[in-house]
Each structure stands twice: as C-alpha cells, then as structure tokens.
Amino acid sequence: MRTQVCIIGGGPSGLLLSQLLHLKGIDNILLEKHTRDYVLSRIRAGVLEHGFAALMREAQCGERMDREGEIHDGFIIAHDGRQSRVDLHKYSGGNSVIVYGQTELTRDLYDAREKSGGQLVLEADEVQPHDLTSAAPYVTYRKDGAEHRIDCEYVIGADGFHGVSRKSIPANVLREYEKVYPFGWLGVLSRTKPVNPELIYVKHERGFALCSLRSQVLSRYYIQVPLTDKVEDWSDDAFWAELKRRLPEEVAARLITGPSIEKSIAPLRSFVAEPMRYGNLFLAGDAAHIVPPTGARGLNSAASDIHYLYHALLDHYQKGDDRGLENYSAKALARVWKAQRFSWWMTTMLHSFPDSIEYDRKLQQTDLAYLFSSEAAQSSLAENYVGLPF
C-alpha cells in the first residue's frame, strides 16, 4: 500500500488528524493495535478546551459534542472550610470549556472516519516504522497472519506512551524528562446525578478529591490514594465514605451514591520527550508527553499537537511550504511545557504530599489564599484552564 501520511495510533489524536487531513484531500492510513471496542472502553478525560472544540467542528465531528456536551464557565476549589469559585468566563476573556467524555468524542471520530470510507486498519500487530530519516519511509505490520507494508511520505506517532513510535528514535537523539508523583487517583464512574453542576476540586488534609461529570446522569469522582493501593482494596462503600469525608459538609449531604460501573487507579506522572520530530516521524499526544490530570491538559495538549501538525501538513501539500514541519517540534514543545507547568502547579497546590513539611503546607495555604485575593492570579489560572492560544 502507498499513502501520503501513515498514522500510528487510533486514539482521539490519530483519528482527529486522519479526519482533518481526509477533508482536505490528503491521503492517509491509520493503524491501531486494538479493536474499536477496546479503544472506546478506556475511560479518560472529559474537559475540552475551546480550541479542541473548534478542531472537532472543523473536522465535522462536533455536532453531538455541541448538542450533548455541557459548557462550563467556571469551577469550584474547596479549601480551608470554604468553597471558592474560579470564574473562567470572566477571567479568560469570555472563554469556557466543554465537558464531554473522551469515549464519546472518540466514538464520534470513529463514526466519521468509517462513514467517509477512511482507511483504518484495526488489530494491526507488530507495527514498526522504517527508514525514518530517508525520503521514503515505510511502516510494516502484521494482520491475520500476514505481513503488510505501507510506503508513505510522513509517519505520525500518536500511539501513546507505550507505543512503538517514540522508541523508534535513537537513544542518542531522544531526551526524556520525567517526574513521578507519590500518589495516584482512584476514580469511580457511576450512573448518578452529579453532586454539582460544575467541577469541584477539593484540597483536604486527608488527600485531594475531585467531583466531575460526564453528563447529568453520569458522574466521575476521584480521590487521592497511595501508590501502594489496589482497586481491590476499595469497595464501593469504602470509596463513597472516604469521598464524603473529604467533601465540604453541604456537598457531602447532597451526594448521590450508586454502584460503580468503572473503577480504576491512575498513577500521576509528568513526562516530556524531546524532540517531537525525527526525520519524517512526528510524535503527537501521549507518545511525547503526559501530564497529571489535575489541570485537564492531557487530551488538550494532544489536540494542540494535532493543530500544529495539521496546518504544517496543509502548508506542505497545498503551498509547498515546509516551515511548519521544520518548526513543529519547537512550536509544539513550547506549548507542551506550559501545560506541564500548569499541571504541576495545580497538582502541587491541591494534593497532600506524604513527605511534606510544615513549611510546604504553609506555602500551599498561601498559594490558595493569594489565588483568590488576586484577579491577576485568577486570570492566569483561567487562561491556562480554557486553553492557551495555538
């Protein structure tokens, strides 16, 4: 097979780029290791910055998002016995975020690619890029017991942290930065009415908590737990009891509990790989960077990569202009590191660290006190939360 762009990874990043390129007449083939159902079973983020929402609309995949997603103009931080609201709309110049589950977003993208006859190869095993620094790269994979080859001009690695794409960059070229946090998030998904119309972030001496939602009948709750904890350690009753201990009393009193339909523990880490380009291979999303979910930047950082890649490829194929491709890594990383900073700051401010000293705890209290005493500080938070300009 031959194509212009071979995309490795059938998550939202790869699918979005595939759909955007298709609409502009740029031929592409997407390879995904797993089945569609497996990809859709992964429960992930649900807060979309306005730039990501605009990309979904440009990809002609935003109709259900706009119909069913919830526009949030703010969120609450519960701390020191009170609840303080961050007014995103006011402090970001009129912007907001959309709460719409990543599973639903990915389903919309799959439906669009299949409806338009997109070239999707699911259950592609042993995927491997070759000759990435040559003018004729290619990708091999196995399916149904046979080996296949795709000749292409560019390879996009959107296959996540454990994928093959980043590992195809030589160790003497790649530089990796990582910070592992000493805790994780235990998350529960339940078919219950959300406890609050907007998200509630909770700073508590027992540990961080988050009240989130996917819709008015689907709630997502998290509590900070030690890395040594396992899902089996937490019954539903134990989870709800601990969550209530961390919530403000008036919030806990109106919490509706129910059986969990998904329960998992996600360790928190920060990770960046540089560069995001090697020859004709371009990394995007989790293949190149990961952030703690505290600032809702993970999926949104991936979207900014896709924005830059999409426009760089458009300029190449429509104008013969390669400046976007040449500058992709530097441009993407500049925004990635800003997302890293914001996620690190939110995580540091709101979590309980097992090795913290009294000095650290006083700084956390001061950080929160300053945040809600300063319009400039709230503007900075809001600007980052709704999404920095591409």
C-alpha angles and dihedrals in degrees: 000000000000129000140155098240127023113199119199112203131045100214123112094284096054094040093049093051091045092053095045093050092046092055089055094049096254109143116231142164122208123208122199125182096210139045122272090249091054092052091048092050092067108101109213144147126333108187114098123192117225093255092057090049090053090052091052090053091048087052088054089241101106103088098095091037090057092044100045104020119096121233111223119197095184149351138220131245112200111204141144093009097308141083119235122190124218107212102212094179094052098043101038098054097263100317129131142176132250121229106215124142119252089228091060092044091052091048090053090052094048090049091051094049093048093045091053093047095252117183102248120165109195125190090027105168131199093015112187132174118217139194093010095167094051128085089247111051120172140187127220129198141162126238130167090359095303131104118235133191130208118196112203146155099235135021120209115202107207095144101118135246095309095042129116098244101079090041088059090069111090115253091237090059101040122078120190130198121194140174120184117200120218094238144043139213120255105207129195127191115201137174093239136118110268115257091231137018090235132041118275119209111196127206106194136160089239090055142283123306134184131200109202136156144207097200139337090283100036122067131188119200131180138190129188112249135175117269088243092065121102129204089245089062091065123068117191091254092052091050095050092046093052093045090053091051090058098043124086109266095249091051094046090051093061097039112125112210130197144153115309115245092190131016127178144150119231119194114222120238141153119218137170129178121200133234105029091199130060114175105305094344117101122189122214136180122344091357086074108022144015130190134188109265093239095099097036091237103127103085091029093055088052089053091055089053089053091048091055094043094047094052092042091053091045091054090048097050100034102035106017087239114142099178092102092054093045093050097038098103096047093044095046093045092051089061093038092058091050088054089048091053093049094047091047091050094049091046094048093047098048108034133079111238116208093218098043121128127214090265090059092049092051089052090052091052091047092049091055093043091051092046093059095040094055128064089195091057092048090048090054092050092046094047091054096041096053090043136272116253116277 
